[in-house]
Amino acid sequence: MTTISTKTAGEDLDALVSKVARSKKTVKLRDGLGSFIYLVSREELDGLKATAELSAIPGMKESLMKSRATPVEECLPEEEFDWKKLSHAC
């Protein structure tokens, strides 16, 4: 992660915003008093929000970790998965 001063960021804020949007890398902005803010891309923020929402579901982390350890040979092929059945369960 790159850390820059707010003064430097302000010199060409448009370019900085474009760079963050393209690179999807977070930039930490620091003012002269030691305060910080973070500049993140929309995609990164959306991902963080989704992670927080999934993490809030009881048992979700454990379920994901268990499924991650499952060999792909034991998984149901996508064409055999019943998406309609899943949507009714929600």
C-alpha positions in Angstrom: 0.0 0.0 0.0 1.2 3.4 -0.9 1.1 6.2 1.7 1.2 9.8 0.5 0.5 13.2 2.0 -2.8 15.0 1.4 -0.8 17.8 0.0 0.8 15.6 -2.6 -2.6 13.9 -3.4 -4.2 17.3 -3.9 -1.6 18.4 -6.5 -3.3 16.0 -9.0 -6.2 14.4 -7.3 -7.8 13.5 -10.7 -4.8 11.4 -11.7 -4.6 9.8 -8.3 -8.3 8.8 -8.4 -7.8 7.4 -11.9 -4.7 5.4 -10.8 -6.6 3.9 -7.8 -9.6 3.0 -10.0 -7.4 1.3 -12.7 -4.9 -0.5 -10.3 -7.5 -1.5 -7.6 -4.7 -0.7 -5.1 -5.4 1.2 -1.9 -3.7 4.5 -1.2 -3.3 5.8 2.4 -3.6 9.6 2.6 -1.9 11.2 5.6 -2.4 14.8 6.7 0.1 16.9 8.7 -1.5 16.0 12.0 -1.1 12.2 11.6 -4.7 11.4 10.6 -5.3 8.9 7.9 -7.9 8.1 5.3 -7.9 5.4 2.7 -8.7 5.8 -1.0 -10.0 2.6 -2.5 -11.6 1.6 -5.8 -15.3 0.9 -6.0 -14.6 -2.7 -6.8 -12.4 -3.0 -3.7 -15.0 -1.4 -1.5 -17.7 -3.7 -3.0 -15.6 -6.7 -2.2 -15.0 -5.5 1.4 -18.7 -5.0 1.9 -19.5 -8.5 0.5 -16.9 -10.1 2.7 -18.3 -8.3 5.7 -21.9 -9.4 4.8 -20.8 -13.1 4.3 -18.8 -13.0 7.5 -21.8 -11.9 9.5 -23.7 -15.1 8.5 -23.4 -17.6 11.4 -21.3 -20.6 10.3 -20.4 -19.1 6.9 -16.7 -19.0 7.5 -16.6 -22.6 8.7 -18.7 -23.7 5.7 -16.5 -21.9 3.2 -13.3 -23.3 4.8 -14.8 -26.9 4.7 -15.9 -26.5 1.1 -12.4 -25.2 0.2 -10.9 -28.4 1.5 -13.2 -30.5 -0.7 -11.4 -32.1 -3.7 -12.9 -30.8 -6.9 -13.6 -34.4 -8.0 -16.2 -34.6 -5.2 -18.0 -31.4 -6.3 -21.2 -31.4 -8.3 -20.6 -30.2 -11.9 -22.1 -26.8 -12.5 -24.4 -28.1 -15.3 -26.0 -30.6 -12.7 -26.6 -27.9 -10.1 -30.2 -26.9 -9.6 -30.1 -23.1 -9.3 -33.9 -22.8 -9.0 -33.9 -25.1 -6.0 -31.3 -22.9 -4.3 -33.2 -19.6 -5.0 -36.3 -21.1 -3.3 -34.3 -22.0 -0.2 -33.4 -18.3 0.4 
